[in-house]
Amino acid sequence: MAAHLPVPEKAPSVASRVSFAHILQRVGMPLLIFTSVFTGALGVSRVVILPALTAVEIDGHTQDISALETEATTLRDTLASLEQKRDREIIPLDGTAYRTLADAKVTAHYPLDLLHSVRDIAAAVVPEHPGSIVISEIAYQPLEHALSLTGDVRGVGPSSMTVLAQFLEILRSDERIDSVTPPAFTRLEDPTIGQHSPFTLSLKLR
């Protein structure tokens, strides 16, 4: 009986190895050329074309992206430096001139509003004679938180002291006023304005 011997597997042929190497050789060179051309084109566009397309004119000077980025960085640094300087000078308000001005503004705003109200009250005491109570001078004492009013009541004849008393009572009822120091009630005779009652009174604010 004849014995069957195993048939050995075929090794890759020389033709197939040669064919694969040949393909690599044929593809590698065009790929290298394409990569070189593409890289060169990108470089040229970055250096020549892109700056020309993205350049802008600012204050009569043409600047590209690189110059704009540099200028933006410089401006940000300058802004940060100025903000730090501002914070050092303004934020620590205690004992500074800015603190004094800020306090004066806050404290002065309230008396000015009250002054307008006082003038309106004075005009409304005698509706038929809105100019009977004349406030000629006002002084604000910030340390005492008080207003000093100087003026007189005129044009109402012998009722000048009565009108002045009504004016004081209305002021005392204002919730913004803590107390009113009354004047000396007098009625004087003047050849020009007739009978009148001068006054100087102090308003202690709340």
C-alpha positions in Angstrom: 0.0 0.0 0.0 1.4 3.4 -1.0 2.0 6.0 1.7 0.5 9.6 1.2 3.1 12.3 2.1 1.8 15.8 3.2 2.0 18.5 0.5 4.0 21.5 1.8 2.3 24.9 1.7 3.4 27.2 -1.1 5.7 30.1 0.0 5.0 33.6 -1.3 6.2 33.8 -4.8 9.0 36.1 -5.7 6.6 37.8 -8.2 4.2 38.8 -5.4 7.0 40.3 -3.3 8.3 42.2 -6.2 4.8 43.4 -7.0 4.2 44.8 -3.5 7.6 46.6 -3.4 6.9 48.0 -6.8 3.5 49.5 -5.6 5.1 51.1 -2.6 7.8 52.6 -4.8 5.2 54.0 -7.3 2.8 55.4 -4.6 5.5 56.8 -2.2 7.0 59.3 -4.6 3.7 61.0 -5.6 2.7 61.0 -1.9 5.9 62.7 -0.9 5.6 65.2 -3.7 2.0 66.0 -2.7 2.9 66.4 0.9 5.8 68.8 0.0 3.6 70.9 -2.3 0.7 71.0 0.2 3.0 72.0 3.1 4.6 74.7 0.9 1.2 76.0 -0.2 0.1 76.3 3.5 3.3 78.1 4.3 2.9 80.6 1.5 -0.7 81.2 2.4 0.2 81.8 6.0 3.0 84.2 5.2 1.6 86.0 2.1 -2.1 85.4 1.4 -3.6 85.2 4.9 -2.1 88.5 6.2 -3.3 90.3 3.0 -6.8 89.0 3.4 -7.1 89.6 7.2 -5.3 93.0 7.4 -7.3 95.9 8.7 -6.7 99.6 8.7 -6.7 101.4 12.1 -6.1 105.1 12.4 -4.5 105.2 9.0 -2.2 102.2 9.6 -2.7 98.8 8.1 -2.1 96.0 10.6 -2.3 92.2 10.3 -3.5 89.6 12.8 -0.1 89.3 14.4 0.2 93.0 15.0 -3.4 93.2 16.3 -2.8 90.3 18.7 0.3 92.1 20.0 -1.6 95.4 20.4 -4.5 93.6 22.2 -2.1 92.0 24.6 -0.5 95.4 25.3 -3.9 97.0 25.9 -5.0 94.2 28.3 -1.9 94.6 30.3 -2.3 98.4 30.4 -5.9 98.0 31.5 -5.1 95.6 34.2 -2.4 98.0 35.5 -4.8 100.9 35.5 -7.5 98.9 37.3 -5.0 97.9 40.0 -4.0 101.5 40.4 -7.6 102.6 40.7 -8.3 99.9 43.3 -5.4 101.1 45.4 -6.6 104.7 45.3 -10.3 104.3 45.5 -11.3 101.1 47.2 -9.5 101.8 50.5 -11.9 104.8 51.1 -11.1 105.4 54.8 -9.1 108.5 55.3 -9.0 109.5 51.6 -10.2 112.6 49.8 -12.6 110.4 47.9 -14.2 109.1 51.1 -14.7 112.7 52.3 -16.3 113.7 49.0 -18.5 110.6 48.9 -19.7 111.3 52.5 -20.3 114.9 51.7 -22.4 114.0 48.6 -24.5 111.6 50.6 -25.1 113.9 53.5 -25.7 116.9 51.2 -28.3 115.2 49.0 -30.8 114.7 51.9 -30.8 118.4 53.2 -31.2 119.7 49.6 -34.3 117.5 49.2 -35.6 118.7 52.5 -35.0 122.3 51.5 -37.3 121.9 48.5 -39.9 120.4 50.8 -39.5 123.3 53.3 -40.1 125.8 50.5 -43.2 124.0 49.3 -44.5 123.9 52.9 -43.9 127.6 53.3 -45.8 128.3 50.1 -48.7 126.2 51.2 -49.3 127.6 54.7 -51.3 130.5 53.3 -52.6 129.3 49.9 -54.0 132.7 49.0 -50.6 134.3 49.7 -48.0 131.7 48.7 -45.2 134.2 49.0 -46.0 135.3 52.6 -43.2 133.2 54.1 -39.9 134.2 52.6 -36.8 132.1 53.3 -33.8 134.3 52.6 -31.0 132.1 53.9 -30.4 128.4 54.7 -27.3 126.9 56.3 -26.5 123.2 56.8 -24.5 122.0 59.8 -23.3 118.5 58.9 -21.8 117.8 62.3 -25.0 118.7 64.1 -27.1 117.3 61.2 -29.3 120.4 61.3 -30.7 123.1 59.1 -30.8 126.7 60.0 -33.5 128.8 58.3 -33.7 132.6 58.2 -36.5 134.6 56.7 -39.7 136.5 57.6 -43.4 136.4 57.3 -44.9 139.4 55.4 -47.9 140.5 53.4 -50.5 139.1 55.9 -50.8 142.1 58.2 -51.2 141.5 61.9 -51.5 137.7 61.2 -47.8 137.4 60.6 -47.0 135.7 63.9 -50.0 133.3 63.5 -48.7 132.3 60.1 -45.3 131.7 61.5 -46.7 129.5 64.3 -48.6 127.4 61.7 -45.4 127.1 59.7 -43.5 125.7 62.7 -46.3 123.2 63.5 -46.2 121.8 60.0 -42.4 121.5 60.2 -42.6 119.6 63.5 -45.0 117.1 61.9 -42.6 116.2 59.2 -41.1 112.8 59.8 -37.7 113.8 58.5 -37.4 116.5 61.2 -36.6 115.4 64.8 -37.1 118.8 66.5 -37.6 122.5 65.7 -36.0 125.3 67.8 -38.6 128.1 67.6 -37.6 131.8 67.0 -38.6 134.8 69.1 -42.1 135.7 67.9 -42.1 139.4 67.1 -44.0 141.6 64.7 -42.3 144.6 63.3 -43.4 147.5 61.1 -41.5 148.3 57.9 -42.3 151.3 55.7 -41.7 149.1 52.6 -43.2 145.7 53.4 -45.5 146.7 56.2 -46.0 144.4 59.2 -43.7 141.4 59.2 -42.3 138.8 61.6 -38.6 137.9 61.0 -37.4 134.5 62.2 -34.4 132.3 62.5 -35.1 128.7 63.4 -33.1 125.5 63.6 -34.3 122.1 62.3 -32.7 119.0 63.9 -32.8 116.3 61.3 -33.5 112.6 62.0 
